[in-house]
Amino acid sequence: MIADEENHCATVQTRAMKTKEEIAKVQKKNQTYYNRRARERKLNIGDSVLLLLPTENIKLTLAWRGPYKVVERVGEVDYRIRVTPDKIKTYHINMLKKYHQRNEQRFENDDESENISESEVSKDDNRIEQVAAIACVIDDGIIEIVSLRLTMIRSYCRYTL
């Protein structure tokens, strides 16, 4: 009877060691997969950020709000954000996204006679012409901006109850 108990204990210990080895292998494999796409993100004090918050009507739907200012860094991944002039809250970096203000550029067409604004289009003419700018990345990071003239067809929808 004692031999059976010793044999059983040895079997349990062997299985426990094999299980720990398997867990370590799986953890290493999962860590490799995770680290492929994971990036360390840092914000500086004074940066403008967008904050991921629930919407007003549907609490399970999230939307980016802001921009807000970073006031302080707390630990490795938490930041204090000035939400209102008198209110500062702490948020995890996963809830924050750096805000980049757009530089609005207006592209002028060479031929002024072709510029048609929506107000100048008659009610019979459903065409609206607009100029769109597309940034094309060419060789070695050189960016070229190409302007195109797009013709859109205005469509009208009527809803009846």
Residue pairs with C-beta under 8 A, 6 or more apart in sequence:
41 93
43 49
43 70
43 73
43 79
43 93
43 96
43 98
44 70
45 70
45 71
45 72
45 73
46 69
46 70
47 69
47 70
47 98
47 99
48 66
48 67
48 68
48 69
48 70
48 98
48 99
48 101
49 66
49 67
49 68
49 69
49 70
49 79
49 81
49 96
49 97
49 98
49 99
50 64
50 65
50 66
50 67
50 68
50 96
50 97
50 98
50 99
51 64
51 65
51 66
51 68
51 81
51 83
51 91
51 95
51 96
52 62
52 63
52 64
52 65
52 94
52 95
52 96
52 97
53 62
53 63
53 65
53 95
54 60
54 61
54 62
54 63
55 61
55 62
55 63
64 97
66 99
67 99
67 101
68 81
68 82
68 83
69 81
69 82
70 79
70 80
70 81
71 79
71 80
71 81
71 82
71 88
72 79
72 80
73 79
73 80
74 80
74 90
77 92
77 93
77 94
78 90
78 91
78 92
78 93
79 90
79 91
79 93
79 96
80 88
80 89
80 90
81 88
81 89
81 90
81 91
81 96
82 88
83 89
105 133
107 131
107 133
107 147
109 115
109 131
109 147
109 149
114 129
114 149
115 129
116 127
116 128
116 129
118 128
121 127
121 128
121 154
126 153
126 154
126 155
127 151
127 152
127 153
127 154
128 151
128 152
128 153
128 154
129 149
129 150
129 151
129 152
130 149
130 150
130 152
131 147
131 148
131 149
131 150
132 147
132 148
132 149
132 150
133 145
133 146
133 147
133 148
134 145
134 146
134 147
134 148
135 143
135 144
135 145
136 143
136 144
136 145
136 146
137 143
138 144
